[in-house]
Amino acid sequence: MSAQDYTEVDKKEDLNVLHGMGYAQELSRSMSRFSNFAISFSIICILSGGINSFAQATSSIGGAGAGIGWIVGCMVSGFFALAMAQIASAFPTAGGLYHWASILGNRFTGWLTAWLNLLGLITVLGAINIGTAFFFVGTFGGAFGMTGTPGEIVGFVAFITVLQALLNHFGIKLTAMLTDASGFLILATTAVLIVACLIFAPAIDITRLWTFTNYSGDAGGGVFPQSDSMGYLFLLCLLLPVYTITGYDASAHTSEETLKAAHSVPRAIVSSVLWSSLIGWVMLCAIVLAIPDLAAGAKQGWGVFFATMDAILPSWLKTLLYLAILIAQFLCGLATVTSASRMLFAFSRDGGMPVGSASLAKVSPIWRTPVNAIWTAAILEIIYVFLAQFISIGGTNIYTIVVNSTLVFLFLSFIIPIVLGMMAFGTEKWPNPGPWNLGAGLFKLFCILSVVGMVIIFYIAIQPPNDKVLYITLGFIVLTAVLWFGFENRRFKGPPIGDQIAKRQAAIRAAEVAVGEAGA
């Protein structure tokens, strides 16, 4: 849906849904259905996770990691996306996951989901921008005398994060324009990369895509420890698609800025996962087929993609592709700032943050964006990146430890409202579905499959060399229990429900007048 197709009836429907949940239209509702799709498609960004984590396929089971493992992992993410889309259609609000878990569960489940999602988004923003920094160092850094020292990485990340925050500050229309362009850039760059790999490949051996070869240990450049179990290694290769195909909750986080959100958001969630999965599979298969010697490529470990490009592509084409990939990765971080800031804003307007909630929930009347939440998210990410680059635990860099914990935190924040939705669907808490409706049977089936997927994700995320993730997750659970029962249970009120919504109508009108919302 475009702005030209957005009628007064549609606007009233969006306002009624939002007012019915106790919130004002403070953010600017100007994102089209395509823009809502593009922001999730940009965060998923197969040119970021798909390339930077490519070795998790080749250094586990070889070519089958891309040919088969990618499909299985994307199916797992797809189950989550379908279940989340059903809920998003019924409850289209900013910070969607937090709100869903609160409405379908209780204050505690909403509060826990908010912290899991917020921590996941801040740390994944750090992971994306650190990945972009190392990509820049490895491709263009030499021209600037950069060697990838911790100080250089922190400085580069701080620079691009400030730029991403600035672009977010100046309104969702600018952000949407850039993420729309990012969607087309990802498609075009991926198409060129696929064609180039197939044209310049020394030979094409299609059987690589379903051939299982044990490249663990030294044979895979030490990406995974040595193992003789192909089943175990197959599960580990799923880290590539599961880590890449995430971030589609961004469509839900920008619900209040999307035209006809109850219809547009669920479609955007599902389509962003579907198209990223399909296009990503073709891209990864093309890269696998282009590797001159698969055994030698796997032994390159994390450098397999760059070694392949160095071996087969003309330098001019490689430079152009690297430049396009770098821009796509930057825009991936830009979209993640949007997602993280909306989560922080939504949680804060219900008093979720222990301090500063009132400030973080403010919306600029000029730009119609939560500027304080945007800059807070950016600052927190820069602090995290600084600590991640300069501090290690037991000889392991904090970044390595936390980036794998991020996967667990994000998917836990997905599974909590999904399980609650499965139990609440058709009850007093959720009597009627939204306009995008799978039906009770299919919805609950995808919820169950999501639970199975969560078990798989947790298992593979805590395997060596990522075994510290288990202790971080357990430590987080203990910490949240202490904070909730010691402090937050008495302080945090949660989102408005029941009579509280009716009592907020005057405040809603005042908030809309303050930001100049038309028709307020």
Salt bridges, closest charged atoms under 4 A:
ASP10 OD1 - LYS260 NZ 3.62
GLU13 OE2 - HIS263 NE2 3.44
ASP14 OD2 - ARG29 NH1 3.89
ASP249 OD2 - HIS253 NE2 3.17
GLU256 OE2 - ARG349 NH2 2.44
GLU257 OE2 - ARG342 NH2 2.75
ASP310 OD1 - LYS318 NZ 2.71
GLU488 OE1 - ARG491 NH2 2.68
GLU512 OE2 - HIS19 NE2 2.68
GLU517 OE1 - ARG368 NH2 2.64
